[in-house]
Amino acid sequence: MHMSIERYTFVGLPQSEGKKALTFGYRTGQSDAQVDFPIHCGEVQIGHCGLDGILYVHGRCNIVVNIWDEAHRRKGIGTKAVRLLLEYARDVLRLHRVAAQIVASNVASLGLFHKCGFQDEGRLREHQFVDGKYEDMIVLGYLLEVGA
Ligand SMILES: CC(C)(COP(=O)(O)OP(=O)(O)OC[C@H]1O[C@@H](n2cnc3c(N)ncnc32)[C@H](O)[C@@H]1OP(=O)(O)O)[C@@H](O)C(=O)NCCC(=O)NCCS
């Protein structure tokens, strides 16, 4: 597998969250099928976001956002991350669609992707084994040219 270390930082940042600078950092070394960006608040990394399963032949990928520290959740950081990743997928990677697969009980993530314009596209029944039980997965999609 070809490994590349490409340095990329999102345009228009840092932004401030309270008094601390919030930055979506440099793209880290990944395979061609995956990109990942650390999210920092001041000096501290509070999460990461990225795209994986990138398939250029079909123009698609999956999106992941994770704010590790609960104190930083519900402040709009996830929304900012999703919007920047959609921009990156469209303008830098030149992809066509982005998908998210979310466990049905994960109301925060479903709310996040709905807020960012993702459409519900399907339900995979008992697809994921979580905390001792099978859970359904919701498949959401976003067409980059359509913007929803
Ligand atoms: C999902 C996650 C990334 C959201 O990040 P965030 O920075 O808190 O999201 P935002 O503040 O931008 O919120 C965006 C929307 O998501 C929804 N939302 C976020 N947290 C929510 C919660 N606890 N309950 C219900 N809805 C929630 C709301 O609709 C919110 O919009 P609003 O604030 O205008 O009502 C964060 O909760 C997280 O890291 N969770 C654990 C990891 C995970 O499940 N990742 C998803 C797999 S890809």
The ligand as a Gaussian input file, in Angstrom:
#p B3LYP/6-31G(d) Opt

LIG

0 1
 C      -21.275000      13.073000      17.700000
 C      -20.293000      14.168000      18.142000
 C      -19.099000      14.166000      17.205000
 C      -21.018000      15.521000      18.057000
 O      -20.068000      16.557000      18.242000
 P      -20.470000      17.965000      18.894000
 O      -19.324000      18.891000      18.764000
 O      -21.006000      17.741000      20.254000
 O      -21.670000      18.404000      17.918000
 P      -22.311000      19.861000      17.744000
 O      -22.150000      20.648000      19.003000
 O      -21.787000      20.462000      16.493000
 O      -23.858000      19.490000      17.592000
 C      -24.465000      19.332000      16.314000
 C      -25.852000      18.744000      16.463000
 O      -25.775000      17.381000      16.859000
 C      -26.893000      17.073000      17.730000
 N      -26.378000      16.684000      19.034000
 C      -25.118000      16.794000      19.491000
 N      -25.003000      16.268000      20.720000
 C      -26.241000      15.823000      21.050000
 C      -26.772000      15.144000      22.186000
 N      -26.007000      14.847000      23.253000
 N      -28.081000      14.796000      22.166000
 C      -28.878000      15.071000      21.114000
 N      -28.415000      15.707000      19.991000
 C      -27.118000      16.072000      19.975000
 C      -27.733000      18.317000      17.802000
 O      -28.692000      18.251000      16.759000
 C      -26.708000      19.415000      17.507000
 O      -27.274000      20.581000      16.990000
 P      -27.789000      21.767000      17.975000
 O      -26.684000      22.007000      18.966000
 O      -28.005000      22.914000      17.044000
 O      -29.032000      21.234000      18.613000
 C      -19.842000      13.942000      19.614000
 O      -20.989000      13.785000      20.423000
 C      -18.957000      12.724000      19.770000
 O      -17.748000      12.796000      19.583000
 N      -19.534000      11.548000      20.112000
 C      -18.769000      10.328000      20.299000
 C      -18.164000       9.804000      19.011000
 C      -19.188000       9.411000      17.975000
 O      -20.212000       8.819000      18.270000
 N      -18.876000       9.766000      16.704000
 C      -19.747000       9.489000      15.592000
 C      -19.280000       8.355000      14.783000
 S      -18.775000       8.971000      13.212000

